[in-house]
Amino acid sequence: MKSLLLWLKEFLVILNNCHSEGSMTEESQNKKEMSLIRMKHINYILIFLLLVGCSSAKNLTENNSKPTKFVFKKSIISYQNGILDLQSKTDSLIHVTYNPKGKDSLINKKLKEMEVINSLAQSPETEIYVEVENDSIWRSTKLDGKMIGDYFMIQKNSGILNYYDKSKSVNYRKYDLFSQNYEYQITENKKDRKEINGFDCFKLKLVKIDKESDLGDTIYEMYVTEQIDLPIHSVINLTKLVPNTFPMEIKVSEEKLSGMAELYELIRIE
């Protein structure tokens, strides 16, 4: 903008000089024509610079604009080996808790009532909404366009997960995601890249070490962008702060439950 102002200043000086020359007594016709040509050239240059300046200002505004609403599709992907693996684990749990001489245990009844395998294999797709309001990140879930459950609210650099009712006015529970200090293995692969919704993304893999779980470690494979200054736990309840690494696609799986995973895919930015 300073350059444009300097050009305007020079243009006014030249224009004033040209006007003074025109008002002088009897100048030659050739000199007048040269002055007019000079003014035309300056006008063309000035118009060009103004257009370039406006275009640059527009691009700068567009690049500085930050998206504030993201919508993800969440689905369960499963393969036959994963379903069979889960079936064997469920059957094993039922057999352990079942007493043939007495009544079914509570766990056994619940497992039978829930039909765990069918419900997971046929789990409906949902939409996860992530909305940024100042320093707060609000997350909600919709099924067939209707909100299910309540709101979660979290801060960019905090692990405190706040539970709010649908009015966003009652904070009825808090949970610290980072309190357990889980160990993570983090692997970046910046050669594995792809563009998602116009953003440049690279592959990131996190493995949460869990020696107590029957399912082993939890594996997070995702494509993330550094062009959006939001952490991973904006989208999923990751128990580790990974700042300025916004996930556009996430696959969550368990080490000892191959063939089944949760998949989060960014479908639009609003």
C-alpha angles and dihedrals in degrees: 000000000000090000091053091051091051091051090050090051092050090046092054091049092051092045090052091049091049090050090050091050091051092053095051120102116280107330119187117268092237092057091052092050091050090051091052092049090049092052091050091052091049090049091052092049092047093050091048092051092048091052092049091048093051092048092050092049090051093050091047091052092048093049092048094050111104123211112236105185128055129179122202130188112224120200141157116242116198139174128199094257090053093051092048090048092052090045091056092048092048093047090049091053092048092050092049094051097040120101109197092196094051141028124304114273119247091254091051092051093047093049092051093046094048096050088212097193098051094043093053096042091049099037110149121240116257134190122237115207119203115188126181117212112177104300095342126093116205122197129190139163130229131192117195089346095307124109115244122196123356137291127286118207126191138165123239096246100027133082095208107121110202121202114213132181120243092272090059088228104098119065100195101167143020130198129182109224093190098049097097096056094217118196115246135192110211124196124182122198108185091172089066100073139153138170118248120184090340095308125117109238136184133197119268126179126193125184117195108209111225115169094175099055120096087217094055125221123356114238123207116191115180149154110233137183130214090202091084117060098220130110127241093250088068087082107025134021096260111173094218132067111242103169129202091013108110115189119227096176128021134183117189120192141160122242096231097036103069120181097035128085145152113245125201117189126181106234102173147355118220 
